[in-house]
Amino acid sequence: MDHAIYTAMGAASQTLNQQAVTASNLANASTPGFRAQLNALRAVPVEGLSLPRARW
């Protein structure tokens, strides 16, 4: 399968997770003793012998 699809699905999965955490934080904001969850993302460089090539 194309590497771009895996990259896009990884980003979509992380966005969905981020939305779920935000929704949970908002829903429980008024609960005594509630501690909000944090999402931490960082860019990771791609390492390897070659870069993906465009297919025409």
Long-range contacts (C-beta under 8 A, 24 or more apart in sequence): 3-52, 4-52, 14-41
